[in-house]
Amino acid sequence: MAIVNVTDQNFSQETSEGVVLADFWAPWCGPCKMIAPVLEELDQELGDKVKIVKLNVDENQETAGQYGVMSIPTLIVFKNGEAVDKAIGYQPKEALAQLLNKHL
């Protein structure tokens, strides 16, 4: 499964089913650039178990505000549309895998 770029318009639809990791990021954010390859690896390894979506907070401030995103990257785990977990800042792959495995 490929990582999906989402917007304010389709965010709730894209996070409504199963376990979804939402990456709130911006192009100018250094830690966001560092975490991108980690998310790619997780996407490859977890396949259909987890969907990963990315929301550019500069272009989609409504959704970022709705979830209280103050720092980026913020990673929120959704399960069937409900926010169930959160991590802020750069996270190593092992930490993100543990975060996700709690909800699988």
N, C-alpha and C positions, 0 to 999 in steps of 0.2 A: 504494500500500500504506500502511496506517495504522500508526502507532507502537503497539506492543503492550505493555501492562503485564503483567509476568510476576511469578511468585512462586517460592519455593524448590521448590514442587511441580512446576511446569511449565518451569522454566528450561532444563534440559538438553534437553527435547523441543523447545522453541522455538529453541534455538541449534544444533540438530543438522544442519541442511541449508543449504548455500550459505554466502554471506557475511552475517554478522550483526554489527551494532554494538550492544553492550550498554552501556547508560548506568546506572551505579550511582549513585543519587542519594538525597536526602532532602528533604522539603517545607520544612525550615527553612534549607536551604543556599542562600546568595545566588548563588554561581557556577553552581549547578545550575539556578536560575531563569533566569539569563542565557543558558545554553546551550540551553535548551528550544526557543526559536524557531529557533536554528541547526539543531537536529536536525529540526524540522518542515520547514525549507527543503530540507535534504538528502534527506529522505524524499520530498518532491515531485519533486526533480530526478533522483534515482537510481531512483525507481520500483521495478520488480521486481528490479533488480540487487542491492540490499542491503535486508535486513530490519533495522529498528531496534526494539530492545526496551528497556524501562525497568524497573529493579528498585529498589524502595524499600528501602534498607538498614536502616531502622529496623524494618520489618516482616518482612524476610527476611535475617536475620543469618547463617544457615547458608551460603547461596550466597556472600555477600560474604566471609565468612571463608575459604571454600574457594578463592577466587581472590585472597586476600591484600589485599583492599581496605581501606586504612588512611585514605585521604583521598578526599573526594568533591568534584566528580564524578570518577569513574574511568570511562573508556571503554575497553572491551576488544573487539577485533575477533576474531570466531570464524569459522573456515572449516571447514565440515563437522564441527562439534562441538569442534574444537580451538582453544584460545586462541592466536592467532598474532601479536597486536600489542596495544599498550596506550598510552593517553595519560591523564595525570592533570591535573586542573584545567581551567579554562575554555580552550577551544580555538576560534580563529576558524574560520569555515566552510571557508576554503581549506586550512587545516592538516588538518581532518578529511577533506576530500575527497581530499587526497593520501594520507592514512593508508589510506583505504578503497580507493583506486584501485590501490595496491600489491597488493591481494589479489583483484582482479576478473579 
